[in-house]
Amino acid sequence: MKRVFLILVFSVVSGFISLAQNSNVVAPGELNLQQMLQPIPMTAKFINDTSFIWCGTMVKSPTDQKYHFYYSRWPRKFGMSAWVTHSEVAHAVSNSPFGPFEFKDIALPVRGKEFWDGMVTHNPTVHYYNGKYYLYYTGNYGDGKVTNPQLNFSHRNHQRIGVAVADNPNGPWKRFDKPIIDISKDTTAADAQMMANPSVTQMPDGRYLMVYKAVGRKRPQPFGGPVVHLTAIAEKPEGPFVKQYKPIFTAENVDFPAEDPYVWYDKNCYYAVVKDMKGAFTNAGRSLVLFYSLDGLDWKLAKHPLVSTLNIKWANGTTQKLEALERPQLFFENGKMVALLCAVNETLGHSYNVQIPLK
């Protein structure tokens, strides 16, 4: 009897040890994304001599087994601030998530200033839900004038969030006559002026959570402010999204603490990588930081908040100091995190996307 009991105990303990060794599940908020970052191969640098490249989001097609990459681009001759007047969402393809990528077409082209997104498309983030591809993005219209080095606020303050839908990652993409989420009519609301930077993930109950950047009208025009992030929930990926109105990623006495969220659900909690604008969340200054949430509505800094400083490591052994590392997005394959995609601004005044391998 004693021997049988010892065998049972040993089997149970062995089972727990085996589960611990083979499980990728960590306690809520304890993901260490910084520890997963690997040196970047040179093929994972997507750059163009004549265009600024920004943003970056990727999906693998089960049909052609290729990696489809969507990004924002605009002519370098107009300057960096012309993203708000001349950006368009383009499409490139590769046989690897780490490139090299080849330009294929313009996914969301200009379609006329009579449309809410008719002159500019920006901030793409792609998802595959229920057999269809959903390309969420920011669109705007305005007077079309380049106003470097300042932003053109007739375009910036018309930013809204929409989605394009396709059966194939090569398109064609169906766009809609109205944004899927719009500014609030209440002029005191946190999103009364403009909205951008959409990020969407499917919730465990099948609904869809959106996190987005919003600007109010409580601060002097034309910039407005404060700049916050809000959440919204929908029953379907194309909406309608119901706003929750509670600001997240906030910092005391900071009007613009964060930007560029990327949100996802990971087994037992939600995570979000965001740009720390002013070092409000760590001692690393402007950087990428990690938040987590149990319900998608209330957010806290993760146990390992720092994801990356402005230094990146290349596979050739060099380290590069950047002017900016922004627009973080993750690429998943077979349920595993494969790459962290980021927009890069060099001190030389050029921008591109990098696909950082994850261990």
WOJO-V541407 format. One record per backbone hydrogen bond with DSSP energy under -0.5 kcal/mol. CO is the residue of the C=O (numbers start at 1). NH is the residue of the N-H. E is the energy in kcal/mol with one decimal. If there is no record, write none. Layout:
<<CO & NH & E> <CO & NH & E>>
This chain:
<<1 & 5 & -2.2> <2 & 6 & -2.3> <3 & 7 & -2.2> <4 & 8 & -2.2> <5 & 9 & -2.4> <6 & 10 & -2.5> <7 & 11 & -2.3> <8 & 12 & -2.3> <9 & 13 & -2.6> <10 & 14 & -2.7> <11 & 15 & -2.1> <12 & 16 & -2.1> <13 & 17 & -2.4> <14 & 18 & -2.7> <15 & 19 & -2.4> <16 & 20 & -2.5> <17 & 21 & -2.3> <18 & 22 & -1.9> <19 & 23 & -1.6> <27 & 30 & -2.2> <29 & 303 & -3.0> <31 & 33 & -0.7> <33 & 36 & -1.1> <33 & 37 & -0.6> <34 & 37 & -1.1> <36 & 359 & -3.0> <39 & 41 & -0.5> <40 & 315 & -2.7> <41 & 44 & -1.8> <42 & 45 & -1.1> <44 & 46 & -0.6> <44 & 355 & -1.7> <45 & 47 & -0.8> <46 & 353 & -2.0> <50 & 76 & -2.6> <52 & 74 & -1.4> <54 & 72 & -2.5> <57 & 70 & -2.9> <59 & 68 & -3.2> <60 & 62 & -0.5> <61 & 65 & -1.6> <66 & 61 & -2.5> <66 & 68 & -0.6> <67 & 69 & -0.6> <67 & 94 & -1.7> <68 & 59 & -2.0> <69 & 92 & -3.0> <70 & 57 & -2.0> <71 & 90 & -3.0> <72 & 54 & -2.7> <73 & 88 & -1.7> <74 & 52 & -2.7> <75 & 78 & -1.3> <76 & 79 & -1.8> <79 & 82 & -1.4> <80 & 83 & -1.3> <81 & 84 & -1.3> <82 & 85 & -1.0> <82 & 86 & -2.9> <83 & 87 & -1.1> <87 & 121 & -1.6> <88 & 73 & -1.7> <88 & 90 & -0.6> <89 & 107 & -1.0> <89 & 108 & -2.1> <90 & 71 & -1.8> <91 & 104 & -3.2> <91 & 105 & -1.5> <92 & 69 & -3.1> <93 & 102 & -2.4> <94 & 67 & -3.0> <96 & 99 & -1.5> <102 & 93 & -2.2> <105 & 91 & -2.6> <105 & 107 & -0.7> <108 & 89 & -0.9> <112 & 115 & -2.0> <115 & 118 & -1.5> <118 & 111 & -2.2> <118 & 112 & -1.6> <120 & 140 & -1.5> <122 & 138 & -3.1> <125 & 136 & -2.4> <127 & 129 & -0.6> <127 & 134 & -3.3> <129 & 132 & -2.0> <132 & 129 & -2.3> <133 & 135 & -0.5> <133 & 166 & -2.1> <134 & 127 & -2.1> <134 & 136 & -0.8> <135 & 164 & -1.9> <136 & 125 & -1.9> <137 & 162 & -2.5> <138 & 122 & -2.5> <139 & 160 & -2.2> <140 & 119 & -1.7> <140 & 120 & -1.4> <147 & 150 & -1.3> <151 & 153 & -0.9> <152 & 155 & -1.0> <152 & 156 & -2.3> <153 & 157 & -2.1> <155 & 158 & -1.5> <156 & 159 & -1.4> <159 & 195 & -1.5> <160 & 139 & -2.2> <161 & 180 & -1.5> <161 & 181 & -1.4> <162 & 137 & -2.2> <164 & 135 & -3.0> <165 & 174 & -3.1> <166 & 133 & -3.1> <168 & 171 & -2.4> <172 & 174 & -0.5> <173 & 175 & -0.6> <174 & 165 & -1.9> <180 & 241 & -0.9> <181 & 161 & -1.3> <185 & 187 & -0.6> <186 & 189 & -1.9> <189 & 192 & -1.3> <191 & 184 & -1.3> <194 & 215 & -2.1> <196 & 213 & -2.5> <199 & 211 & -2.7> <201 & 209 & -2.9> <203 & 206 & -2.2> <207 & 203 & -3.3> <208 & 234 & -2.3> <209 & 201 & -2.1> <210 & 232 & -2.0> <211 & 199 & -1.6> <212 & 230 & -2.5> <213 & 196 & -2.0> <214 & 228 & -2.6> <215 & 193 & -2.6> <215 & 194 & -1.2> <216 & 225 & -2.3> <220 & 224 & -2.5> <225 & 218 & -1.6> <225 & 219 & -1.2> <226 & 216 & -1.7> <226 & 228 & -0.6> <228 & 214 & -3.0> <229 & 248 & -2.3> <230 & 212 & -2.3> <231 & 244 & -2.6> <231 & 245 & -0.7> <232 & 210 & -3.2> <233 & 242 & -3.1> <234 & 208 & -2.7> <236 & 239 & -2.0> <241 & 243 & -0.6> <242 & 233 & -2.0> <245 & 247 & -0.7> <248 & 229 & -0.7> <251 & 254 & -1.8> <255 & 227 & -2.2> <257 & 277 & -2.2> <257 & 278 & -0.6> <259 & 275 & -3.3> <262 & 273 & -2.1> <264 & 271 & -2.9> <266 & 268 & -3.0> <269 & 266 & -3.1> <270 & 293 & -2.0> <271 & 264 & -2.2> <272 & 274 & -0.5> <272 & 291 & -2.6> <273 & 262 & -1.6> <274 & 276 & -0.6> <274 & 289 & -2.8> <275 & 259 & -1.3> <275 & 277 & -0.9> <276 & 287 & -1.2> <287 & 276 & -3.0> <288 & 307 & -2.9> <288 & 308 & -1.4> <289 & 274 & -2.5> <290 & 302 & -2.5> <291 & 272 & -2.0> <292 & 300 & -2.5> <293 & 270 & -3.4> <297 & 299 & -0.5> <300 & 292 & -2.8> <302 & 305 & -0.6> <303 & 305 & -0.5> <305 & 290 & -2.1> <308 & 288 & -2.5> <310 & 322 & -2.7> <312 & 320 & -2.8> <313 & 40 & -2.5> <314 & 317 & -1.9> <318 & 314 & -3.0> <320 & 312 & -2.2> <324 & 345 & -2.2> <326 & 343 & -3.0> <329 & 341 & -3.8> <331 & 338 & -3.0> <331 & 339 & -1.4> <333 & 336 & -1.6> <336 & 333 & -2.5> <338 & 358 & -2.1> <339 & 331 & -2.6> <339 & 341 & -0.6> <340 & 356 & -2.9> <341 & 329 & -2.1> <342 & 354 & -2.5> <343 & 326 & -2.7> <344 & 352 & -1.7> <345 & 323 & -2.3> <345 & 324 & -1.6> <346 & 349 & -1.7> <350 & 346 & -2.9> <351 & 53 & -0.7> <352 & 344 & -3.4> <353 & 46 & -2.7> <354 & 342 & -2.2> <354 & 356 & -0.6> <355 & 357 & -0.5> <356 & 340 & -2.4> <357 & 38 & -2.2>>
